[in-house]
Amino acid sequence: MSAHDLSKEVKKYILVFVGLMILTFVTVYVSSLEVGIITGIIIAMAIAATKGTLVASFFMHLLHEKKIIFWLLIFTAIFLTGLLLLPILVKMNGVRY
Amino acid sequence: MQIPFTVENREDTAVYNGKLGIWLFLASEVMLFGALFSSYIFLRVGSTNWPDGSSILNIPMATFNTVVLITSSITMVMSWVGLMEKNYKKFSLYMFSTILLGTIFLVVKYFEYTAKFEHHLFPSTNTFLAIYYTLTGLHVIHILGGLIVNGYHLLFGKKMWETEPQRFTNRIEVSGLYWHFVDLVWIFLFPLLYLL
């Protein structure tokens, strides 16, 4: 990576950092609003997902990563989705526990 | 004999071994935390009475800790930039800042935990506190692990930097990936436990 490319990357890191800070305070502010629990969860998780995407894309260099890493993450995402859906599916199925 | 592919990329994977190794490890970490997040959902949707996290936990302290951890993420990536610029002093400064910020996070967490204990709020008190202590405790262990590795790089990294600079730079990139992952986990923990 050339010195020019590196200074461009540093500018991006600073912008991402500012964005993450703003989103942190937005999360806290939104949680104080009376929007209902479901809407609250959706908004909070959407902001967290945006922040997570920013960290992974820029700080973890995922935007410039090789194909094998993406494949690995796709498989992880599939299994994670299944894992997170399990308790919801149990609830939807009406199983008492 | 030298360990192969610590610097150059492998032909079949197109990355150096350390990078593939850390991503595989992080994938297993996603499943570890994922299982606990899944348990959280399971306990929460099955509970008839779930306490409001903000009424028990300290939001200003946690917000401060979020700011601290995000700042430590940028100092971590800047320490890698320092090495890419062949500037070891810059690396040392940013790595020291990362360790300092990670330590501040732990100190704040210590005060948070002791305040809870003083109010007799233990993991055994209720289901919410049980999952709160499990998730944040596991996260604290991860921060500790990151601090040990980063501390090692700061204290003993100079020798490798002088003999194998690219290998050392890759080590910092790999350590950075772990540190950013720990930050990423907190990004989800904070709203889930404290705000919702």
Interface residues (C-beta under 8 A of the other chain):
Chain A: M1 A3 L6 E9 V10 Y13 I14 V16 F17 L20 M21 T24 F25 T27 V28 S31 I37 G40 I41 A44 M45 I47 A48 K51 G52 V55 A56 F59 M60 H61 K66 K67 I68 I69 L72 L73 F75 T76 F79 L80 L83 L84 L86 P87 I88 V90 K91 Y97
Chain B: T13 A14 V15 K19 L20 W23 L24 A27 V30 M31 G34 A35 F37 S38 S39 I41 F42 V45 G46 S54 I59 T63 T66 V67 I70 T71 S73 I74 M76 V77 M78 V81 M84 E85 E173 G176 L177 H180 F181 D183 L184 I187 F188 F190 P191 L192 L195 L196
